[in-house]
Amino acid sequence: MFSAFLSEHISYDEFLRASHVIGQVILEDLKWFVESGWEETDDWKDRDVWRDECLTIQEAGNIASTGLVKIISPEVTVRDHDDRKMSDRYIVEGSELTVEISDIGKKISEILNDYFNG
């Protein structure tokens, strides 16, 4: 990260953020994140139409709270039941929590890709 800062690939602020994030991640988890990538063809991504670039919290695993990814709030709707005889008065529909790569996660992945895969 420091080399990327010196070569002006990232700003000083990005260097500080990246250093902090990397300090929060176990090396094996960071390596998994960088080597797995976030390409559309990744086998480990359970894709469907509405979450093209997202992983579930379970799929993100140990990196979900590190700063490499950001949590996306689900879209939840509540509506009245058409059949008033039903025990549940309301129907609640929505998606599960997902995560997508953060801006600093993208920079970290890009910079460390050669280091881990080189």
Secondary structure, DSSP 8 states (H G I E B T S, - for coil): -HHHHHTTSS-HHHHHHHHHHHHHS-HHHHHHHHHH---TT-TT----GGGTT-EEHHHHGGGTTSSSEEEE---EEEEE-S-TTSS-SEEEEE---EEEE-HHHHHHHHHHHHHHH-
